[in-house]
Amino acid sequence: MLRMAAVGCGYWGPNLIRNFNNHPDVELVAICDLDAKRRAHMSGLYPQALVTDTFADVINDTSIQAVVVATPVSTHFPLGKAVLESGKHLFIEKPMAASADECRQLVNIAKTKNLQVMVGHTFLFVPAVRMIKDLIRDGELGDIYYVNIQRVNLGIFQKDVNVVWDLVPHDVAMLNYLFDSTPTRVSATGQCFVQREKELEDVAFVTLEYPQGQMAHLHVSWLDPNKIRNATFVGSKKMVVYDDVAMTDKIRIFDKGVDVMPHYDGYGEFHLAYRHGDILIPKIDQVEPLKVETSHFIDCVMGRDVSLSNGALGLQVVEVLEKACASIKDGGKPQELTFAKV
């Protein structure tokens, strides 16, 4: 049994705690949160665990082997650093930390102490995303030309990060996973309409360029009347629309495209052949991504698997976020991306 503790019981923490607690190889022994109401609620759900407002109770317990950190981004580094320095494995929510430098420090501490660091990039464990990964790998879509992603809703307004830091990590991690690569350049524009005094952008448009020529355009917003989690993948053979909020039919594969005819009828002329084929709606396994994600972390800690969402990926994502925000401040000027090995 892996003895685990959790720090942070706000919006997302309880979902992680539920899944880790339900894992047959886990014993949930401690829960930490500053909010008395949240602590009372968690005590009722997990009476076997110590529920405390003192982080030291978790760090100083040498029997605890792994800790989940699901707290505001500004606290990720100090809490994560303390967890690792106490000799415990770390599962930390995205984004990994508030700067690339903080991410590097966490990765280096984990390497020195031979500990696991996993970042909660949940979309890597979504069955629909994994199906798209298979379609790209097997050549079903051909060469990917571009991806258009909308991740918009009315709220939730964060108090310590802008919309780029809040929503873009999902898609950068997903695209890096799908393309097996990292972007070479990012450009972005954004505006602060609501939290102007804090200078926190609530809407942004981000463009990523990948080394094989793929482009990805991301529209993220806390100011939209509709909840949309939609991604369109346009390939040379087929196209895919992924709707994450759909109850069913999350993926639609369109046998549509344009082919350039190999011959010319005359000077400067060529023909385009348009394909309008079938629309395929594949069956997708109904499994909770968090269950897959938390099980993967346990397998990595126990040496049964290699982490898919490790500290290196967490660092890459934060490096993109930093450059995207630099582009916003610089009027949308593209920023070159280089990723040092860690």
N, C-alpha and C positions, 0 to 999 in steps of 0.2 A: 504493500500500500504506500502511496505517495502522500505524505502529510502536507497539506496546502493551506495557505491563508489568502485572503482577499482584502485589498485596500481600495475603498471607494464603492459606495452603494447608491449612487445617484441614478442617472438615466440608463446607462449601459451595464454597469457593474452587476446588478441583480441577474441579468441574462447569463453572464459569464459564470457567476456563482452557481446558478441552477444547473448549468451543464457540467461544470466540474464536479459538483456534489453528486450528480447522477452517474458519474463515471465509476465503474466497478473497481478501478485501481486507485481511487482517490479517497482520502479521508480529509474532509473539510474541518479544520480544527480552530480557525480564528477568522474573524471578520472585523475590519476596522473602518470607522467612518466618524467624522466630526459632528454630524447631525444626530441629535438625540432621537428624533422621530424615526429616522431611517434605521438607527440601531435597534429601536424597540420593534420595528417591523421585522427586521432580519432575525432578531432573537426568537420571535414567534415562529418563523419559518425553519430555522436551524438551531434548535435548542441544544444540540450536542456541541456547538461551537462556542468558543469564547468570543463575545462581542464587546469591542472596546473602542474608546476614542483615542487611545494612546498607541502611536505607531511603534514605539519602542517595545511594546508587548509582543509585536510580531517579529521585529528584528532580533530581539534578545532570546527568543525561543529557539534553541539549537535543534529541537526536534522537527521544526518546520523545514521542509526541503524545497518548496517552491512557493512563489507569491505572485498573485495577480494584481496588477496596478491599473485601475480604471478611474483616474482622477483628472482634473483639468490639466491641459497641456503644460502649463507653466510649472507644474509640480512633478512632471514625469522624470526629469533628470535627477533631482535630489532624492526622490523616493526610489527610483530604479537603481541609482548608484548605491544607496544604502542597502538595498536588497542584495545586490551582487557582492558587495564588500562583506556582507555577513555570511557569504557562502551559499546563497540560495538561488535556484533557477528563477528566471523572470519571464512572465508573460505580461506584456505592457501594451496598452491600447495605442491606436494610431492617433495622430502622428507620434512617432517614437519619442521625440523630444522637441524642444522649442528652437533648436538650432542644429546645424550639421555638426558643429564642434562637439556639442553635448552627445549626439548620437555616436560619434567616433569614440568618445571616452567610454561610453557604456559598452560598445563592442570590444574595445581593448581590455576593459576590466574582465568581461566575460571570458575572453580568450585566455587571459592570464590565469584565471581561476578554473578554467575548463568547465564553464557553466553554459547552459542554454539561455539564449535570449530570443524570444519570439514576439513579433509585433502583430497586433490584431487586425490584419488586413483580410477581413472576412470574405471579400469577393473572390479570393483565390480558392475558396472552398464551396462556392455556389455551384450546384450541379449544372445550371444553364451556362455559366462561364466555362466550366470544364468541357462542356459539349462544344462550345465555340472553339476552345483550344484544340480539340480533336479534329474539328472541321478544317482549321487552318493547317494543322500538322499533316493531315492526310491529303491536303491539296484540293479539297472539295470547293473552296472558294476561289482558288487561283491565287494570284498576287493581290495582296490587300492594298488598295489604292489609298483609302482614307477611312477614318472613323469619326462619326458625329455623335456626341454624347450630350444629353441634357440631364442635369441633376438639380431640379428646382422644386421649391415648395414655399409656402408662407410660414417662415420661421424654420427652425428654432434659432433665434439670434444668440450667438455666443458672446460672452463678455470679455474673453481674453484673446481670441483669435478672429481673423476675418474669414470670409466665406471660402477663400482659397485654401486656407489651412484646415478648415472644417470639412469640406466636401471633396476637394481635388485628390486627397490621398487615396480615396477609393479607386479612382480611375487610373491614376499613375501606376499604382501597384498592379491593377488588373491588366493594363496595357503592357507593362514590362513582362508580366507573366505570359500573356498571349503571344507577344512578339519575341520572347526570349532575348530581349535586348533592352537597352536604355536609350532615352532620347538624346539627340545631339544638340538640340536647340529648343528654347521655349520663348514665347512672347505672350504678353497678356495685357489686357486693359480691364479696368474696374472702377467702380464708383462707390462712395459712401453716401447713401441717401438718408439713412435712419440714425446711425450712430456716428454722426459727423464729428462730434467733440472727441470721440475716441479714435477717429480716423481708421475705423474698421470697415473695409469694403463689404457690402452686402450683395453685390452682383459682380460677376467677372466673366470674361471670355478668355480662354487660355488655348493656345495652339502649340502642340508638340510636334517635333519633326524627328523621325526615327531613321536609323542608318540605311535601311533598305528602301527608303523613299516614301514610307508610309507617313501620312499626316493624321493627326487627331485634333479635333476641335471640341473643346469642352465649354459648355455654358452652365455655370453654377450660380444659384441665386437663393436668397432667403425671402425674396420679394416677388413671388409668383402666385397667382390664384389657384394653380393646379399643382398637384403633386405628380411630378414626372421623373421617372428613372428609366431613361430610354437610351439605347445605343444602337446605331446603325453602322454595320460593317459592309463596305462596298469593295467587292473583289472583282478580278478580271473574269471569273467564271460565274460566280453567284454572289448574292447579297443576303445579309442576315439582319433582322431587326430583333433586338432583345429588349423586352419590356419587363423590368424587374417588379413593377407593382401589379402586373396582371395576375389574377388568381389562377388562371390556366393559360395555356398557349403562350408561355413566356418567350419562346423562340419561334420565329417564322423564317424559313429559308426560301428566298425568291430565286428561281431560275431565270434571272433577267440579266441582261448585259448588252454590250455593244462590241461588235467585232469589226476590225478593219479588213476589208477584202484584200487579198494578196495581189490583185491585178488592177491596172489602170485602164480606163476607157479612152483617155486622151491626156493631153498636157495639163498637169496640175489638177487632175481629177482623181478621186478615189471614192469608193463606196463604203458606207457603214451599214453593217447588218445588225439589226436590233433583235434581240431574243426576248420573247415573252412566254416563258414556260410556266411550269406548275409552281404552286406555293406549297411547301411541305411544312407541317407542324409536327415536329417530333415529340415523342413521349419523353418526359424528363422525370427522373427519380424525385420523389417527394421526401426530402430529408432536410432537417434543419442544418444550415451551414455552420452555425455555432457548435453544434454537436460534433460535426466533422473536424472543425478547427480545434476545439479543445481536446478531442481525442488525439489529434495529430501532435499537439504539444506534449501530451503524456507519452506518446510513443517516442518522441525525440528525446525527452528526458530519460526514458528507460532504455535508450539505445536501440530502439526497434525501427527508427526511421530517421531521415535527414530532413532538417527543417526547410519547408517551402517558403516560409515568411520570416526569415532570420533577421539579425541585426543589420546585415549588409543591405538587404532590401529596404529596411526601415530608414537607413541612412540615405540611400538613393532617392527615396521619395521626398525626404526633407530637403535634400539638395535641390530638387526640382521646385519645391514650394518656395524656397528662398529666392531662386532665380526668377520665378514667376512674379513674385512680389517686387523684386528689383525692376523687372520690366514694367510693371504698373507704375511705379514711381518715376520711371524714365520715359513715360508717355508711350509705352508699348514697344520700345526698342527691343529687338531680339537679343537674348542672352545665350551665349555658348555654354554648353554643359560638358564637363569632364568629370569622370568618376574614378577616384583613386581606389585601389584595392585595399581592403581592410581585413 
